[in-house]
Every structure is written in structure tokens, then in C-alpha cells.
Amino acid sequence: MSLPPCFASTAHEDVAHATPLIALDAASLPKYLDAQPERVRRWIATADFKAQAHTCLLVPGENGAPLAALAGIGDASDPFALAACPFGLPPGTYALAKHGVPGAGVRIELADAILGWGSGAYRFERYRKPQRAPARLVLEDARATSSEAFAILKACTLVRDLVNTPTQDMGPAELEAVALRLAKAYGGEVTTTLGDDLLKENFPVIHAVGRASPRAPRLIVLRWGDPSHPHVVVAGKGVCFDTGGLDIKTADGMRLMKKDMGGAAHALGLAQLVMATKLPIHLSVLIPAVENAIAGDAFRPGDVIVSRAGISVEVDNTDAEGRLVLCDALAFAAQMQPALLLDFATLTGAARVALGPEIPALFCNDDVLAADCLAASANARDPIWRMPLWPPYAAYLKSNIADLANSGASRMAGAIVAGLYLQRFVPDGIPWAHLDTYAWNDRDRPGHPAGGEALGLRAMHGLLKARFAGRG
């Protein structure tokens, strides 16, 4: 596997001249200073370097060439501890300092170095020239490119790239092409139900939401693994652009709707990660891929659609379309009787109001599964937060003419109500977890540049490892 440009292997000619990179926190900085000559101590004091998190400093040698690079970290176990370095340091090649010598600093695990450095180096540059090259980190372990950490970085990068790509280049057909590419790379298979065939195959709600777009709606199914292994189904909301439909969004509300396929991006990223790490599961990934467009045959407020599950749904609001496309996918998943059902969706603004942009909301119908999800989240340092599926709030989905509505007049408990809607399509006895994720960074942070983001992906991979491979 080739290395991204932010990494260098020991095969590179300039590795021998790599600048030592020393990770320091407030506790280790005094010991490092004690081991340095007076001129180095003066330089660090003049630069006011105090080893605070996400700070960097290049220390010159007597001849002007770099003597060392210092990376301030707040927590050595933070997987993004080195994320400020690729662009906080000048272009060049750096190697983590050997430990066990005076002033060696804090030890950074290889997995954290790969994820932190690689995430910090990420820039989405499909449509513009790079402003500068990132600094490169030497990976001395030849196995690094085949490691789980490298697979995690690659999966997170896939999610970011998919979400960042404008809809003109990331519609339903392009999502299908990504699934096909992954299947080819890892030995899976893809089947797609397209356009009016959705009606023939009983996916009426997916068809209704996507039929107004000239880009045909579809259900993409990626399958991989040994059928004798536990069956895990992962669904991802693939609304490639959401105008809001006839209940049209405002300009501000529509501006970022290229990211409304973030759930599908997470499902595909998790699929890549499962396949790359060869987890012993039988995986099915379901992507209902549509564009919620406006045209003469757009679905309307007040329409009633009988879903795949036989549950009739009154359309209260065409802008609550994500739960609509997912309900057919979840009903299909339930027919497979999986050992575990997960779904990712950029579903509600209410979840963002409750938890902000950086913490996905977890809804779960099984307390043991919920506890496992939270444990995996803590272990991966990938935050999620459980919210309740509070049964009385199902009254907000009452319809006078159908089994339920997709939305209601009240704005109360919006994320919970959406979760309750989805739960209606998951039969009792199937462990199910739903992540309402933002899939986006509104601001630049070290390791988390503004734009598409994988939120909850590493946690869910950790869950699958712990449940089905006996690894936490």
C-alpha cells in the first residue's frame, strides 16, 4: 500500500536526515530542558514554548539546521495529539525521538501517531492546488501501512472525501460507484435496485423521495464476508442533496446539503474498515441513495405512502425525508434477521441543538448494546452520547389517516421523535443502534479541518471488534 504524502518510510533517501520530533507535555518539559545546552533553553524560553496542547516549535542547531522539533501535547493518549504538526512545522521529514534517553519526552503510540498526523495533514484539494505540502512523519515500522491504525485513517479519509465532494460529483450513481470500487478491492459484491424497479421490488418510500430528480433513486447493497459468520447490517442515509422538497429549505438551510449523504459515507467508511481489518462478520451495507429534488412529480405534504413494512406513512413534511428513505432500508434489513443492525444518518438539527456538532446522538433499543457502544466510544476516544427512545413522544407522529406521520407540528424532542419513527421499522428482538451524526466540522481544529468528518465511525468499528472478534 502506498503511503500518503504526509508519511515517509525508511526507504526514502532523506530519512537518515529526518529531524527528531519530541513530544512534550507540561510535566516532561522541565526534564527535557535540563538535558539541553544553555542556547537551546534560551531559544525555547524566547519562543515562550510551554508544551501546551497542539503547539509546535522548531529548534535550530549551531549551524542553523534543525536540531529538533518539539510538539506540545495535552494528553499522550489523545489520538490527535500530533495533529497540529503537519502544518504547524515547516515542510520536511520528522521522526519520533527514541525513548529511554534523557529528555526523550512523552511516548506516542504508533497508532496514535498515524491517526493524529494523518488527520492533521488532511486537506480536501480536489478542486484547488495545495497551498503547501504537509510535513512528513517517518514510519519506521514496515508493518505500519497494513496496521489497523492505517486502515482507520484511510476509512476516515474516505468519509471526509465523500462528504466534501459537491453533489454535482457525488450523486446516487457516484455513491454506487464507490460501493463497487470497495467491493472490487476487498472481494465483496454489489447489487442495485434502480429507478422504477424500486416499486417492483417493494421499496416505495425510497422511490417516492427520489423520483423528482433526473438522477434516478436507488438502493445500493454491498455484501461481504463468510455467510456462516454473524450477520451485521449497516444502513446509511444517502440523500445526496436535500432541497427540502416542496417544503423547501431556506438558502442558509440548503447551503451544506451536499453533506446530507453523510450517513451513507459513514456506512461505506465502516464497510471499508471492516473489510480491511478482516473482521469475522458477514456484512451487508444498505445505501438508499436519492436526491430530494423539486419537480412536477415530487412527493407532496399530505401524501400517504405504504412502506415496505406495510406501515402507511403520511408525509407531514417533505424535509423529513431521511427517515423516509431509511424506513424501507431498515424494513429490508429486518427481513435478514441480523445479529446486529446499525444505521448512520445526518437526520435532525435537533440532535445538533442538543449535543452540538461534535457528538453524535446514539439511540438504541437494547441496553447491553448501548453500553457496548459507549464503552467502544470511550476506548476509541470517539465521543457519542446516548439519548432515550421515550415511548410517550411517539404521539408526536400521530396521523389521522395513516399508521403514522413522518413528522408533526411540534418541534419538541425532534431527535427523539425521529428515532422513534425509525424504531417502528425495527422488529423487537433485533439489536439496533442509530447514530444521528453531523458528519461535518463547522470550524478548524487540529486534526479536524472544517468540512466533512467521520463522527462515530471509530467507535462503531470498536464495537464490532469487541462483539465479534473479541478485541476491544
N, C-alpha and C positions, 0 to 999 in steps of 0.2 A: 504494500500500500504506500503510495507516495505521501510525503509529508506536506502539510500546508506551509506556506511561505514564512509563517511565524516560528517554525521549528527548524532545527538543523540536526543532522545525525553526525556521529563520529566519522562518517565517511567524507564529510566536507573538508576541504583542504584548510579552511581558516579556523577550524575548531580548536586547534592547538593554541591559537592566539585569542581564544574567547576570554572575555572579561569575567572574572569571578563575580557572581551575584550572591550577596549576603543578605539573608532575610533577618530583620531585627525587629524586636518589639521594645517597649519601654524598659522591660526588665533586663533584656540581654544587651542593650546598647552600652551601659557602663562597662561591662566586661569587654566588649569589643573595643571601646575607646582605650581601655587600659593596655591593650595589646598593640596599639598603634603608635607610631612616632609622633612627635610633637606637631609636625607640619600637617599631618592628617587630622589630628584632633582640632587644630585651628581651623582647617578647611570646613570640617563638619560643624563646628560652632559658628563660624561665619555664615554658613548656609542655613543656620537655625534648624538643622535636621534633628528631629526628636523621635524618629521611628514611629510616627503616628501612622495609622492605617492608610494604605493607598498613597503613600508618599515615596518618592524616589530621589536618589542623589548619585551622581557620577563623581567618583573621587579620582583626581589626576595623580599620576606618578611624578617622579622627579623630572622625567623627560617630556612631560606633557601628555603622554599616552595614558589611557585609563588604567588606574591601578585596581579599582574595584567599583562595583555598582551596589548601592545599598537600597534595599526595598523595605520600607516600613510596613509592618503588618499589625493588625489589631488582635488577631486570633490565628494561631498556626493551623487550627483545624478548619478554618474557613476555606471552602474550596475555591473561593475567588480572591484569596489573599494576595496573589501576584497579578491580579487583573489590571492594575494601573501601569505595569511595567512596559508592555509592548509599545505604548505610545508615550509613556512618561519618561522613558530612557531614549537616548539618541539611537538611530539605526545602527545596527551592529550585531555581534554574536555574543551571547552571555551563557555562562554555565554555572549551575548551582554549586556553591562552595562545598568542598569536602568537610565532613563533620569530624569531630574528635580532636581538633586543633584549637588553640586559644583564639578566641574572637571569631569562631566559625558561625556564630549566630544561631538562629532557630531552624530546626529541621523542617523542611517541607516535603510531604509525601509526594511521590511521583504522580499519583492520580490527581492530587490537588494542583500540582504544578501544571499538568496537561490541561485540566479543565479551566483553571484560572487564567493561565497565559493565553490559551486558545480563545477563550471567551473575550478576554480583553483586546485581543488582536482583531476581532471580527468587525468588519465594515461591509455594508451592502453596497457594492460598487458595480452592479450590472449595467448601470446607465451613466456612469461617470468615471473619469480616470482617478486612480488612487492619489490622494494628496501626498502621501509618503508611505514608505514601506514600514511595517512594524519591526521592532527589534526581534531578534531570533533567539530562542532558547534551545540549548543543546540537550538532546535526549540521548544520554549515553547508553541506556538500556536498549538493546536491539529489539526487544520484545514490545517496546512501547507502542508501536503502531498496531499491534494486534491485541492490545490490552483493552480491558473493559472501559477504562477511562477514555481512551481514544475513541471507542465506539460511542460513548455518551456524548463526547464533544461533537462528533460527526452528526449524531441524531439531533442535538440541539441546534446545530448549524442548519440542518435541513429544515427544521421548523421555522427558524428565522428567515431563511431564504424564501420559503413558500409564502409566509405571511407578508413579507416585504414586497413581493412581486405584485405589480399592479394587475388589476383584473384583465386588462387587455391581453396579458400574457399568462394569466392564471385563472382560466375559466374551468368549467366542468371537464372539458376534453383534456386540458393540461393536467388537472388532478389525476385523471385516469392514466395519462402518460407517466406520471411519477409512480403510480402503483405498478404499472407494467415494468418500469425500469427496476424497481425494487424486487419484483418477482423474478425477473431475469437474473439479477445479481445474486440472489440468495436461494433460488430453487423453489420459488412459490408459483402460484398460478392466479390469474385474474379473470373474472367473468364480469360482464357489464350488461345491465338491463337499461336500454336506451329509449328515450322519447316515448312514443305511444305504446311501446312494449311494456312500459311500467303499468299501464292499465290492464294489459293482457295477463301480466304476472302478479296482479293484485298489489300494486304499490300506488294507490290512487292519490294519497296525500302528497307524496313526493312529486307526482306528475302535476297536480294542481298548482303547487307553489312555483314550479319551474316552467310551466307551459308557455308563459307570455314572452319568454326570452327566445331570440333566434338561436341561442346556444342550448341545445337540447338537454333537458334534465336527465339524470341517470343515477342508478345505484351501482356503485363500484364495490366489488367483493374481492378481496385479496385473501388467499388461503395459503397456509404454510405449516409444515411440521408433520409429525407422525400422528395419524388419527387415533392410535392407541394411547396417546398422552392426554392429560386433562385438556378439555376444550375451553379456551378463553376467547370470548368475542369482545372486540373493541370497536365501538362506533364513534364516528366523528362528524360533527355538523359541518357540511361542505357548502355553505351559502357563499358563493364566490363574489357576489356583490349584493348588497341589500339596499334597495331604494326605499324600503318600507312598503312597497306595493302601492295599492290605491290609497292606503293610509300613509301617505308619503312622508318621509323624514324631512326635517329642515336641512338646510345646506350644512350647518355645523354637524348635525347628526349623521349626515351621509358621508362626510369627508373621509373618514377612516374605514369605510365599509368594505374596502378590499380585504380587511383582516377578518371578515365575518366567516371565513373558512378556516379560522384558527383551530377549531376543534378537529377538522379533517387533517390539518397539518400535524397536530399532536398525535393523532391516531397513526398516521403514516410514520412519524418520527419514532413512536414507540414500536411500531412493527419493524422498522429497520434495526432498532436496538435489540429487540428480542431475537431477530434472525442473526444479527452479527454476534451476539453472545451465546447463541445456540441454546436458549432455554428449552427445557424438555416440556413444551406445551404444544398443543395443536391450536394454531392461531387462525382466527377469522377476523378480518377487518372490514367493516361496512362503512362506506362513504356515500351518503345521499348528497349528490353534487348538483346544485341548481344555481341559477341567478334569479333573484326575486325582482323581476322587471315589471314595467308598466306598459301594457298594450291592450288592444281591444279584447283579448281573451284572458286578461289577468283575472285571477280569482278575486272574489269580492267580499267585503264585510257582509255578513248575513248568510253567506253560502253555507250549506251543510255538506260535509264530505264524510262518507263512511270509510273508515280507515281499514287497513289490513286486518287489524284485530277484531273487526266487526263493531267497533265502538264509533258511534256517529259523533262528529265534531262540528259545532257551529263556529264559524270564523267570526270572532268578535273584532279582531284586529289583524290586518294582513301584515303588520310589522312584528307580530309574534310568530314568525314563520319558522324559526329554528326548531322550536318544539314540535311543529307540524311535520317537518321532514324527518325528524328523529323518531317520531312515534311509529311510523311504518318500519323504520330500520330496527327499532327495539322489538317490535312485534315479530319481525323476521328472526331476530337473534333469539328470542324466547322459544321459537319453534325448534331451535337447535338444542335446547336444554343444556346450555353450557355450565361448566363448573364455576364460571365467573363471568360477569358481564360488566364492562366498563364503558363509559362514554365521556367524551370531551366536547364541550361546546362553549362558544362565546355567546352565552344565552341571554343574560339580563344585565341591564345597567344597575338594577337594584343590588346585585352582588357586589358591584364596584362601590356603590354608595356605602354598603355595609362594611366591606373589608378593604377597600382601596384597590389600586391596580396591581399590586404585587402578590396578593394572596388569593389563590383560587378557593371558591366555596365548594366544600365536599358535602354531598347528600348521599345517604346510604341507607339501605333497607335492612342491614344486618349489623348488629353492634360489634360482633367479633371482627367482621371485615373492616368496619370503620376504625376500630382500634389498630388493626394491622396497617391500614393506610396511614394513620397518624404516626405510628412507630416508624414506618418506612420514610415518611416525610422528615421526621426528626433525624433519622440516621443519615439521610442524604443531604441534610441542610437545604431542603427544597420545600418551603412552607405551604401548607394547605390548612384549612380550618373547617371543622365540621359544623354544619347548620342543620336544624331539625326539619324533618318531614312532618309538620304538625297537622294531623288529620283534620281538625276543625276548619283550617283555612281552605280546604277543598271546596267550601261553599262559595268561594270567590270565582269558581269555574262553573257555576250553575248556568244551565241553559234552559229556556222554556220550551224548546222544540227539539233538542238533541240530547244525547247522553251527557255531554259536557261542552263547554266553550273553551276556546284556546286562550282566552284572556277574559278580563272583566272590567267593570267600571272603576273599581277601587285600585288605587296604587299601593295599597298596603301589602307588605310581605311579598314583594314581587318575585324575588329569587326563590322563596319557599313555594309559592304558588306554581311557578314554572316546574320546580322539582316534583311537586305533587301531580302535575299534569303528566310528566314522563312516567312517574311511578304507575299510573293507571295501565301502562302498556307492558309492565314487567310482572309476570305472574309471581305469586307467593312461592317461595322455595328456591328462587334463583338469586344468588347473592349478586347485588348490583351496587355499583358506585358511579355517581355522576359528578363530574368536575365542571363547574361553571368558571371558566378561565378567561382572562382578559387577552392573553396572547400578545401583549404589547407593553412596551416601556414608553411612558409619556415623557421621560426625562433621561438624560445621560447619567449613568452611574458606572463606576469601574466594573467591567465585565458584563455590563448590561446597557449597551448603547441604545439610544432612542430608536424605536421601531419594533419589529416582530420579536417575540420572546417565547421561549419554552418555559411554561409555568406549570409545575406538577408532573412533568414528564419523568424526571429522575426519581421522584417519589413513587410513581406507579411502576417503573421498572424495578425498583427495590422491593415493592410489594410482590410482584410476580416472582422475583428471585426467592424471596423468603417463603412464599407459599408453595412454589412448585419445584424449586431447585435446592431448598434447604440452606440458602445463603442469604444473610441479611445485608 
